[in-house]
Amino acid sequence: HAPWQYYLAAWPPFLGVVLVRDHRGLGFTAIALPVSLLNALPLFMAGYALWFTAGKRTTPLQKLFGVLMWGQGLHFIHFMLLDMAPGTQLGGWMTAYVLYDVMGTVLPSIALENAGLHEKTNLEQLVHSRTQELDASLEKNRSLLKILLHDITNPIAAMGLYLSAMGEQTPPSATLLGRLKLAHGAVRDIVGSVGSRYTERAPDGVMTAQSLAASYAEMSVIFEQALQRKRISLEHHFALSPTLSFKMDKTLFTHSILGNLVSNAVKFSPPDSSIEINAREHGGHFILSVEDRGIGIPPGLLQQLDAGTQVPSRPDTLGDQGMGLGLSSVRSIVATYGGSMTISSRDALNYPHQHGTCVTVSFAVLRP
């Protein structure tokens, strides 16, 4: 309870005592004593509240005010017992000292209320901050799950196609078994890279001309059945120095960059077409481009991609619906390693005879 509540609760019984003693003619001191106690009580209560009940929420100045209130309460009792002369008008005496009670009850109540409001505000800010952190963490987890599901789609699809092909061979050939193991290893590597993405720290790694060739060979195996299904030829030309190297994690490059670019190219290329992958070194940068002769990207979607906005998924040339994450994911990973990405495209609607898309990524070459 607040001090003023104690004060109001004490008034009726103390006044009752005063009236009874006055009616019986018990004398001035006997009458003044309960009145002085009545005036001292709220000051004792308010001082106690400032020091003990809300000690951790009150300031040093407010605690000093509590000490003064204790001293004033003792003064009331001392004045009545030793300094007040018989015959003093109790009404005037009480009027003067009740003003101290008003201060002793109202001011601490205001101080405690302000302290409570300040604590409430801090608590609301803390709850708001923690809620924002939780929402950001949940959104990050959802994004990572989407990217993981997107990146493992290609090797899992390859595993399914190779398993189907193995069912037609008795016994299955060593070549199919080897390709199935490669696709399985790709899934394992992609899942293992999720931890580094969660920390938003670029995994340490260096790509070389040799590792680039290995990444291309792995992608050729993973997309072999999809390419055959649409009779698409995959061509590549690597004009690179054997000593070339640039900062990049091999798993991310293989599956989240090269794999996503090839996957998009396959999805949006018509049957009996070709996809070209070119890699070269120019101006101190490693430059990789994946170009197709597909249906292209409409200008509106191309503007969203250039602005770094995730675009809605579109059905591919066979009607299959994607997740709309491929190019957005590539851009994010490229930026993490300090690279750049550009997209040029002509859609089939505006360029019926010369349509297609070319995505180019660039990374600074590491110097010996």
C-alpha positions as CSV (number, residue, x, y, z in Angstrom):
1,H,0.0,0.0,0.0
2,A,1.0,3.6,-0.5
3,P,1.8,5.8,2.6
4,W,-1.4,7.9,2.1
5,Q,-3.5,4.7,2.3
6,Y,-2.0,3.9,5.7
7,Y,-2.6,7.5,6.7
8,L,-6.2,7.5,5.8
9,A,-6.7,4.1,7.5
10,A,-5.2,5.4,10.7
11,W,-7.2,8.6,10.9
12,P,-10.6,7.2,12.2
13,P,-9.2,5.1,15.1
14,F,-6.8,7.8,16.3
15,L,-9.5,10.5,16.1
16,G,-11.9,8.2,18.0
17,V,-9.3,7.9,20.8
18,V,-8.9,11.7,20.9
19,L,-12.6,12.2,21.2
20,V,-13.0,9.6,23.9
21,R,-10.2,11.0,26.0
22,D,-11.4,14.6,25.5
23,H,-14.9,13.5,26.6
24,R,-13.5,12.0,29.8
25,G,-11.3,15.0,30.5
26,L,-8.1,13.1,30.6
27,G,-5.9,16.1,30.1
28,F,-4.1,17.8,27.3
29,T,-1.1,15.5,27.0
30,A,-3.3,12.4,26.9
31,I,-5.3,14.0,24.1
32,A,-2.4,15.4,22.1
33,L,-0.4,12.2,22.2
34,P,-2.6,10.2,19.8
35,V,-2.9,13.3,17.5
36,S,0.9,13.6,17.3
37,L,1.2,9.9,16.6
38,L,-1.4,10.3,13.9
39,N,0.8,13.0,12.3
40,A,4.0,11.1,12.7
41,L,2.7,7.7,11.5
42,P,2.5,8.5,7.7
43,L,6.0,10.0,7.8
44,F,7.4,6.9,9.4
45,M,5.5,4.8,6.8
46,A,6.7,7.0,3.9
47,G,10.3,6.9,5.0
48,Y,10.2,3.2,5.4
49,A,8.7,2.8,1.9
50,L,11.5,5.0,0.4
51,W,14.3,3.1,2.1
52,F,13.1,-0.6,2.2
53,T,9.9,-1.2,0.2
54,A,11.3,0.5,-2.9
55,G,14.9,0.9,-2.0
56,K,16.2,-0.3,-5.3
57,R,14.0,2.0,-7.3
58,T,14.5,5.3,-5.4
59,T,17.3,7.7,-5.9
60,P,19.8,8.8,-3.1
61,L,18.0,12.2,-2.9
62,Q,14.7,10.4,-2.3
63,K,16.3,8.2,0.4
64,L,17.6,11.4,2.1
65,F,14.0,12.7,2.0
66,G,12.9,9.5,3.8
67,V,15.4,10.2,6.6
68,L,14.1,13.7,7.0
69,M,10.6,12.4,7.2
70,W,11.6,10.0,10.1
71,G,13.2,13.0,11.9
72,Q,10.1,15.1,11.4
73,G,7.9,12.3,12.8
74,L,10.1,12.1,15.9
75,H,9.9,15.9,16.2
76,F,6.1,15.7,16.3
77,I,6.2,13.4,19.3
78,H,9.0,15.3,21.0
79,F,7.2,18.6,20.6
80,M,4.0,17.3,22.0
81,L,5.6,15.7,25.1
82,L,8.2,18.4,26.0
83,D,7.6,21.7,24.2
84,M,3.8,22.1,23.8
85,A,2.2,24.1,26.6
86,P,-1.1,23.1,28.1
87,G,-4.0,25.0,26.6
88,T,-2.4,25.2,23.1
89,Q,-5.0,25.2,20.4
90,L,-4.9,21.7,18.9
91,G,-6.7,22.9,15.7
92,G,-4.0,25.4,14.8
93,W,-1.2,23.0,15.8
94,M,-2.7,20.2,13.7
95,T,-3.3,22.5,10.7
96,A,0.4,23.4,10.6
97,Y,1.7,19.9,11.0
98,V,-0.8,18.3,8.6
99,L,1.0,20.2,5.9
100,Y,4.1,18.2,6.7
101,D,1.9,15.0,6.4
102,V,0.7,16.1,3.0
103,M,4.3,16.4,1.9
104,G,5.2,13.2,3.7
105,T,2.6,11.3,1.8
106,V,2.1,12.9,-1.5
107,L,5.8,13.5,-2.4
108,P,7.0,9.9,-1.7
109,S,3.9,8.6,-3.6
110,I,4.9,10.7,-6.6
111,A,8.5,9.5,-6.4
112,L,7.5,5.9,-6.2
113,E,5.0,6.3,-9.0
114,N,7.6,7.9,-11.2
115,A,10.0,5.1,-10.3
116,G,7.4,2.6,-11.2
117,L,6.6,4.3,-14.5
118,H,10.3,4.4,-15.4
119,E,10.7,0.7,-14.6
120,K,7.6,-0.1,-16.7
121,T,9.0,1.9,-19.6
122,N,12.4,0.1,-19.3
123,L,10.6,-3.2,-19.2
124,E,8.5,-2.4,-22.2
125,Q,11.6,-1.4,-24.2
126,L,13.3,-4.6,-23.1
127,V,10.4,-6.7,-24.2
128,H,10.1,-4.8,-27.5
129,S,13.9,-5.3,-28.2
130,R,13.8,-9.0,-27.3
131,T,10.7,-9.5,-29.5
132,Q,12.5,-7.8,-32.4
133,E,15.5,-10.0,-31.9
134,L,13.3,-13.1,-31.8
135,D,11.4,-12.1,-34.9
136,A,14.7,-11.5,-36.7
137,S,16.1,-14.9,-35.6
138,L,12.9,-16.7,-36.7
139,E,13.0,-14.9,-40.1
140,K,16.6,-15.8,-40.5
141,N,15.9,-19.5,-39.7
142,R,13.1,-19.5,-42.2
143,S,15.3,-18.0,-44.9
144,L,18.1,-20.5,-44.2
145,L,15.6,-23.4,-44.4
146,K,14.3,-22.1,-47.7
147,I,17.9,-21.8,-49.1
148,L,18.8,-25.2,-47.8
149,L,15.7,-26.8,-49.4
150,H,16.4,-24.9,-52.7
151,D,20.1,-25.9,-52.9
152,I,19.6,-29.6,-52.1
153,T,16.8,-29.9,-54.7
154,N,19.1,-30.4,-57.6
155,P,21.3,-33.2,-56.1
156,I,18.3,-35.0,-54.7
157,A,16.6,-34.8,-58.1
158,A,19.8,-36.2,-59.6
159,M,19.8,-39.0,-57.1
160,G,16.2,-39.9,-58.0
161,L,17.0,-40.0,-61.7
162,Y,20.1,-42.1,-61.2
163,L,18.1,-44.5,-58.9
164,S,15.5,-44.9,-61.7
165,A,18.3,-45.6,-64.2
166,M,19.8,-48.2,-61.9
167,G,16.5,-49.9,-61.7
168,E,16.7,-50.6,-65.4
169,Q,20.1,-52.2,-65.1
170,T,20.8,-55.5,-63.6
171,P,23.3,-55.2,-62.0
172,P,23.7,-51.4,-61.9
173,S,26.8,-50.1,-63.6
174,A,29.7,-48.8,-61.6
175,T,29.3,-45.4,-63.4
176,L,25.7,-45.0,-62.1
177,L,26.8,-46.0,-58.6
178,G,29.6,-43.4,-58.7
179,R,27.3,-40.7,-59.9
180,L,24.8,-41.5,-57.2
181,K,27.5,-41.3,-54.5
182,L,28.5,-37.9,-55.9
183,A,25.0,-36.6,-55.7
184,H,24.7,-37.9,-52.2
185,G,28.0,-36.2,-51.2
186,A,26.6,-33.0,-52.7
187,V,23.6,-33.1,-50.3
188,R,25.9,-33.8,-47.4
189,D,28.2,-30.8,-48.2
190,I,25.2,-28.4,-48.7
191,V,23.7,-29.4,-45.3
192,G,27.1,-29.0,-43.7
193,S,27.5,-25.5,-45.0
194,V,24.3,-24.3,-43.3
195,G,26.1,-23.7,-40.0
196,S,28.5,-21.2,-41.5
197,R,25.6,-19.3,-43.2
198,Y,23.8,-19.0,-39.8
199,T,26.8,-17.2,-38.3
200,E,26.8,-14.8,-41.3
201,R,30.6,-15.4,-41.5
202,A,32.0,-16.2,-44.9
203,P,33.6,-19.7,-44.6
204,D,37.3,-19.7,-45.2
205,G,38.3,-21.2,-48.6
206,V,40.1,-20.5,-51.8
207,M,39.0,-21.5,-55.3
208,T,41.6,-22.3,-57.9
209,A,41.5,-23.2,-61.6
210,Q,41.7,-26.8,-60.6
211,S,38.9,-26.6,-58.1
212,L,36.8,-24.7,-60.6
213,A,37.2,-27.6,-63.1
214,A,36.2,-30.0,-60.3
215,S,33.1,-27.9,-59.6
216,Y,32.1,-27.9,-63.2
217,A,32.6,-31.7,-63.4
218,E,30.4,-32.2,-60.4
219,M,27.7,-29.9,-61.8
220,S,27.8,-31.8,-65.1
221,V,27.0,-35.1,-63.3
222,I,24.2,-33.6,-61.1
223,F,22.5,-32.0,-64.1
224,E,23.2,-34.8,-66.6
225,Q,19.8,-36.3,-66.5
226,A,18.0,-32.9,-66.5
227,L,20.1,-31.9,-69.6
228,Q,19.3,-35.1,-71.4
229,R,15.6,-34.8,-70.5
230,K,15.4,-31.5,-72.5
231,R,18.2,-32.4,-74.9
232,I,20.2,-29.3,-73.8
233,S,24.0,-29.2,-74.5
234,L,26.2,-27.8,-71.7
235,E,29.3,-26.2,-73.1
236,H,32.2,-24.5,-71.3
237,H,35.3,-22.6,-72.0
238,F,37.8,-21.8,-69.2
239,A,40.6,-19.4,-70.2
240,L,42.4,-19.4,-66.8
241,S,46.0,-19.4,-65.6
242,P,46.8,-22.5,-63.6
243,T,47.9,-20.3,-60.7
244,L,44.5,-18.5,-60.5
245,S,42.9,-18.3,-57.0
246,F,40.2,-16.2,-55.4
247,K,38.5,-16.3,-52.0
248,M,35.5,-18.5,-52.0
249,D,34.2,-21.7,-50.2
250,K,34.1,-24.6,-52.7
251,T,30.8,-26.0,-51.5
252,L,29.1,-22.6,-51.8
253,F,30.6,-22.0,-55.2
254,T,29.7,-25.4,-56.5
255,H,26.1,-25.7,-55.3
256,S,25.0,-22.2,-54.4
257,I,26.5,-20.2,-57.2
258,L,27.4,-22.4,-60.2
259,G,24.7,-24.9,-59.4
260,N,22.0,-22.2,-59.0
261,L,23.0,-20.5,-62.2
262,V,23.1,-23.7,-64.2
263,S,19.8,-24.8,-62.6
264,N,18.0,-21.6,-63.7
265,A,19.5,-21.8,-67.2
266,V,18.2,-25.4,-67.5
267,K,14.8,-24.5,-66.2
268,F,14.1,-21.7,-68.6
269,S,15.8,-23.0,-71.7
270,P,13.7,-24.6,-74.4
271,P,14.5,-28.2,-75.6
272,D,17.3,-28.6,-78.1
273,S,19.2,-25.5,-77.0
274,S,22.6,-24.9,-75.4
275,I,24.0,-23.4,-72.2
276,E,27.5,-21.8,-72.2
277,I,29.7,-21.4,-69.2
278,N,32.7,-19.2,-69.6
279,A,35.4,-18.3,-67.1
280,R,38.3,-15.9,-67.6
281,E,40.6,-13.6,-65.8
282,H,40.5,-9.8,-66.6
283,G,41.7,-6.8,-64.8
284,G,42.6,-8.6,-61.6
285,H,39.2,-10.4,-61.4
286,F,37.9,-13.8,-62.0
287,I,34.8,-13.6,-64.2
288,L,32.3,-16.4,-64.6
289,S,29.3,-16.2,-66.9
290,V,26.4,-18.6,-67.5
291,E,24.5,-17.8,-70.7
292,D,21.4,-19.6,-72.0
293,R,19.0,-19.2,-75.0
294,G,15.9,-19.4,-72.8
295,I,12.7,-17.4,-72.4
296,G,14.5,-14.6,-70.7
297,I,13.4,-12.4,-67.8
298,P,10.6,-9.8,-68.2
299,P,11.8,-6.2,-67.7
300,G,9.8,-5.8,-64.5
301,L,11.3,-8.8,-62.8
302,L,14.8,-7.9,-64.1
303,Q,14.5,-4.5,-62.3
304,Q,13.5,-6.3,-59.1
305,L,16.5,-8.5,-59.4
306,D,18.9,-5.6,-60.0
307,A,17.5,-3.9,-56.9
308,G,18.3,-7.0,-54.8
309,T,14.6,-7.9,-54.3
310,Q,13.5,-11.5,-54.2
311,V,11.3,-12.2,-57.1
312,P,8.2,-14.5,-57.2
313,S,8.8,-17.9,-58.6
314,R,7.9,-18.6,-62.3
315,P,7.1,-21.9,-64.0
316,D,9.9,-23.2,-66.2
317,T,9.5,-24.3,-69.8
318,L,8.1,-27.6,-68.8
319,G,5.6,-26.0,-66.3
320,D,7.4,-26.9,-63.1
321,Q,7.2,-24.3,-60.4
322,G,10.4,-23.1,-58.7
323,M,10.9,-21.4,-55.3
324,G,12.1,-18.0,-56.7
325,L,15.3,-18.1,-54.6
326,G,18.1,-19.0,-57.0
327,L,19.4,-15.6,-58.3
328,S,18.7,-13.9,-54.9
329,S,20.7,-16.5,-53.1
330,V,23.6,-16.2,-55.6
331,R,23.7,-12.4,-55.2
332,S,23.8,-12.7,-51.4
333,I,26.7,-15.2,-51.4
334,V,28.6,-13.2,-54.0
335,A,28.2,-10.1,-51.9
336,T,29.4,-11.9,-48.8
337,Y,32.7,-12.6,-50.5
338,G,33.1,-9.1,-51.8
339,G,32.1,-10.0,-55.4
340,S,29.7,-8.5,-57.9
341,M,26.9,-9.9,-60.0
342,T,25.2,-8.6,-63.1
343,I,22.2,-9.9,-65.1
344,S,21.5,-9.1,-68.8
345,S,18.4,-10.6,-70.3
346,R,16.1,-10.4,-73.3
347,D,12.7,-11.9,-72.8
348,A,11.0,-14.0,-75.6
349,L,8.0,-11.6,-75.8
350,N,10.0,-8.5,-76.8
351,Y,12.8,-10.4,-78.6
352,P,11.2,-13.5,-80.2
353,H,14.4,-14.4,-82.2
354,Q,17.2,-13.3,-79.9
355,H,16.1,-14.1,-76.3
356,G,18.1,-15.5,-73.4
357,T,19.8,-14.6,-70.1
358,C,23.4,-14.1,-69.1
359,V,24.4,-13.9,-65.5
360,T,28.0,-12.8,-64.7
361,V,29.7,-13.0,-61.3
362,S,33.1,-11.5,-60.5
363,F,35.6,-11.9,-57.7
364,A,39.0,-10.3,-57.0
365,V,41.9,-12.5,-57.8
366,L,44.3,-13.3,-54.9
367,R,47.8,-12.2,-55.6
368,P,50.8,-14.4,-54.5
